[in-house]
């Protein structure tokens, strides 16, 4: 999602939600929320960058960061920091913008339809119906992506949009693969922790392959190249044997 130059703020929610916080943590949280929105819901978890913008030491920011994560104000998703409400607001805005574009396109088409014919010699419009899309073209794009978000929120919670976004990034936007991982997470005792561990595993990838069922802390997400290699390796093995 794209970042925003402005966003809706809820003063009462912020004040009530930060009761008990120290002055420096509360102020830092306000600025970090701005950064999250500016970054489209995913703020790089870079201590030097964030501390520089806050005007404090890296050590101080790390202490504040830990408090915000511990209280659930910030969520760590792989290499990013996010906020559940920010992700939800950004998703709502994105849907609204899509709807506005759709309405604008519809209005333009309607204006064209209202134009009267200039003469009786104008040819009749072609009434031949377009053939529906078939094959992969008919299901690509938002269909599988929407399924990932719908299923993911059913497993992880309605405010898990940011985590799902980062899971898709970790899977290199292979939504079929992301959906497979979410279905595995659904069988776990703590699905959210399992998925977050999966996202975090992308940094290391200690081996090829996904560990399914054996590791309750989460799987190792393969890179796209690794998945293709595993498929070719399995094909070679079948041909040899």
Helices and strands as residue ranges (DSSP letters): H 11-17, H 23-38, E 43-44, H 47-54, H 58-70, E 75-77, E 80-82, H 84-114, G 135-138, H 142-156, H 161-170, H 175-185, H 191-200, G 201-203, H 224-240
